């Protein structure tokens, strides 16, 4: 009885064969939706019943987006939340990472895991938990403020001026641990000889922090800030769940991502939603480029 020949692949083709499943999935679930959304940005399409017909409208969707006051309001809300939740993340994460790095030896992994836990927790669970914490009458936040400072109950989720701070606190709490892990990893790459030499020269801890630690962390700070910029402009889950998908009172918690979702699935205007998404993409590109310029060494060319 003859055994079947074993299928052999030449060494030159092996990498391509092994990569083909990923490439195929990426083309279907990554590149196709991206290309289709770009095509859709120049069409009018309202699939109210099944797949409706498309009609080419050129740049009308982009013109509509730029004239839409709700789109600009969502951008302002998004920018406010990105700054209010992103900047404190790094201002807290850097010194916290330094403290953990210098103060904890055996228990370091457990402490880092505790700070990292909110990042891997379900967004729905987080939103439900904070909905209870920010409850007007029985929330822990109002109870603490009333007990410590004698303040009256704050309607966190019902008044426009309070929604954005509440969302910013949730985003900060969730992602500060992720940044701590980033900076802690970078701290472990700094040579100890630098600190020993600085100590011998009489430099204190504060001087070592500003002249050794921060300059050494600059590449990681650039990476972390870039992630915060991209994530802040794409903020969706926390405000969507916390405000019931409607943006809250006076749409104060409506981010651009939520508005895109509503434009497509509530108002059935997929063309305008696609155009807005590409405008948001270009904004992310510009801000990322500005971040790169801000962190580039002064003597670097270009």
N, C-alpha and C positions, 0 to 999 in steps of 0.2 A: 504494500500500500504506500503510495507516494504522499509524503507530507507536503502541504502547500508552502510555497516560497514565502519567506518573510519579506514584508514590504520594507524596503530600505530607502532612506532619504539621504540625499547627498549632504555633506557638511555645509555646503554653501546655502542650501535651502532650509536647513533646520531652524535657524532663527526666525525666518519668515513664517514657517509653519507654526511654530510655537506662539508667535505673536498674532497670528491670524484671528483667533477667537476674540482677543481684546480689540483688534482693529475693526472687526466686523461689528461688534457691539457698540463701539464708539461711533462708527459711521451711522448706525441705525438710531441710537438713542442720544447721540451727542451732536454730530454734524448735521444730520437731517433736520431736527427741530430748529437748530440755529439758522440754517439756510432758509427753511420754510418761514421762520418769523421775519427774516429780512425781506423775503418775497412778499409776505403778507403786509408789511409796512407800507407798501405801495399799492395796496388793493383795498377795496371796501368789501367787507364780508360779514354778513349777519346771519349765521346759521341758526335761525330761530326754529326751523323744522328740518332736521336732517342736515345734509351738507348743501348749503345754498350756493348760488353762483357767485363768483368773484368778478369784480370790475376794477380795472386799472384806473387809479386816480392820481398817479404821480406823487407829488409832495404835499398833497392836501392833508394827509394824516399828520405829517410833521408840522404843517402850518396850524392845524387845529390844536395840536398839543401845545405849541408855543403860545397860543392865544387863550388857552384854557386856564382860567384862574384857579380851578381846583387842582390842576396839575402843579402849578406853582406853589399853591398852599401845601400840597403834599411834599414838595421838595423842601420847603422851609421847615416843615415838621421833621422830615428826615434828617436835614442838616443839624437841627437843634438836638435831636436825639443822638446823632452820631458824635457830636462834640461833647454833650453833657454826659454820655455814658462811656465814650472812648477815652477822653483825656484823663479822667480819674482812674481808669483801669491801669494805665501805665504809671501814673504818679504814685499809686499805691503798690502796684506789682513789683516795681524795681526795688524800693527799700524793703519790702516784705521778703522778696527773694534773697536779698543780701542778709537779712536777719536770719532766715531759715538756714542759709548756707553757712553762716558763721556760728550759729547757736545750737543747731541740732546735728548730731552725728548719727546715733543709732536710730532715733525716731524720725529721721528726715523723710523717709519714704511714706510713713503713715501720715505725717503732717501734710506733705505734698498731695497725697491721695485725697485727704479731706478737703483741701482747697480745690482740687480738680474735679471733685464729685459733681458739683452743679453743672459743669460743662457737658457731662455725659448723661445727665438726667433728662427725662422726657420734657419737652417744652410744654406739653399739655398739663403735666403734673405740676410744673413750676407755675404756670399761669393760674391754675386752680388754687394752688397754695397761696400765692400772693393776692388773689382775689379775696381770700379769707383774711389775710393779714391786713389788707387795706380797707376792710369793711368799715363803714362809717360809724356804726354804733358798737360793734363788738370786736373790731379788729385789734390785733396786738399792737400795731403801729400807733393808732390813736390812743390806746390804753397807756402805752409807754409815754407818749407826749403829754398826755393829761396828768399822769402821775409824776413825771419829772419836772415839767415846766408849767403845769396848770393850764395848758392850752385847751381850747374847745375842740370838739370833734371836727375833723377835716373830711370833706366829701372828696376823697381821692379820685374816684372813678366817675363821678357825676358832674364835676365842674371842669370847664375847659382848661383853666390855669393849673389844675392839679394833675391832669392825666399824663402829660409829658414827663414831669418829674417822677411819677410812679413808674412809668415804663423805663425811664433811664436807670432807676435804682435796680430794677429787675435785670436789665441787660448788664449793668455793672457787676451785680452779684454773680451772674452766671459766667461771665467771661474773664473776670479778674484772675481766677485760678489758672486758666489756660495760659495767660501771660506770665504768671508766676513760674509755671513749668518752663516756658521758653527762656526766661531770664536766668532761672536756676541752672539750666543746661549750659547757658553761655558763661555763667560764673565759674563753672567747673573747668573751663578751658583756659582761664587766666592763670599764668604761671605764678606760683607762690613766691618765687624769687623776687618778683616786683614788690610785693608787700614787705618782704623781709628787708630788702634794700631801703625801701621808704621808711620803715620803722627805724633802721639804723641811722638814717639821716635826720631823724627827729620828726617825721611827718605823723600827724595824728590820724585817727580814724576818719574824721570828716575830710581832711585833705586827701587821704588815700581814696576815699569814695569819689571825690570830684576829679582827681587827676589820674587815677588808675582805673577804677571800676567803670565809671561812666564812659570814658573814651573806649575802653575795651568792649563795652556793651553796645556801642554805636551800630554795628551791623545788625545785631539782633533787635535793637530798638527800631531800626528802619523796617525790618521784616515784620515786627509786631504792629507798628503803626500802619503799615501797608495793609495788613490783614484787617485792622480795625476800620480803616477807611472803606475797604471793599465791603466788609460785613455790615458796617453802619449804614451804607447807602442801600443795602439789600435787606434791611430789617423788615421782617414780616411776621414771624411766628408769634413773638411775645405780644406786640400790639394787636394783632389780629384776634388772638384768643382772649386777651384781656378786655378788649372793647367789643367783643361779639362780632367781629368782622365788619363793623360799620364805622370805625374810626372814633367812636366816643362822641361826647357832647361837642357840638360845633366842629366836628371832624378834627379836633385837636390832636388825636392820636393816629390819624390816618397818614401812614407813610406812603412813599411812592409805589412800593411793591404792592401794598394793599389797594391803592387806587388802580394800578394796572390790573389786578385781579378783578376788581369790581367793574372796570371798563369792559373787560372781556366777558365775564360770566354773569354779571348783573345787568349790564347795558347792552350786551351782545354786539359790541363794536370791537372785533378782534383786530381790525386794521389799525385803529387808533391806539389800541393797547400795545401792539407790536412796535409802532412808531415811538411811543413813549418809552418802551423798554430799550430801544436802541439809543434814544437820547440819554437815558440813564447810563447805558453802557459807555457812551462817549464821555459823560461826566466822570465816571469812575476812572477811565483812561487818563483824563486830564489831571485829576487829583492825584492819581498814582504817579504821574510824571512829575508833578510839583513836589510830591513827597520825596521822590528820587533826587530832584534838584536840591531840596533842602538838606538832605543828608549826604550829598556828594562832597568830598573834600574840597576845600577852597582852592587848592593848587592843581586840581584835576582839570584836564583840558576838556573841550567840548561844551 
